[in-house]
Amino acid sequence: MAHDPRTGHGVLDETRQKTREPIRYQVTLLNDDYTTMEFVVQVLESVFDKSPAEAYGIMMRVHTEGRGRCGAYTHEIAETKVAATRALAARAGFPLQAILEEE
């Protein structure tokens, strides 16, 4: 509380708490020699909610550059998407890997 010399009364100082943005984590798919391009597109559409065109573009980056960024999410959401990708890949018999990296 600060003193207001004009009135002789105390004045409450207004304090605002700043809301911090949560740390975001990038989910990236890694290329391998066994997972089909079609399966990668299917994962991108179903797990990451990508449009067919977006999914195809990311899949091509995975194929040509060795990795493709799927999106940035809060830690819990990113972990869930990585786990879902790995589970789908294992069920389909593919070694597709998704990794989590802090932005």
PyMOL commands that set and color helices and strands:
alter all, ss='L'
color gray80, all
select helices_A, chain A and resi 37-46+52-65+75-92
alter helices_A, ss='H'
color red, helices_A
select strands_A, chain A and resi 2-3+10-11+24-30+67-74+97-102
alter strands_A, ss='S'
color yellow, strands_A
deselect
rebuild
show_as cartoon
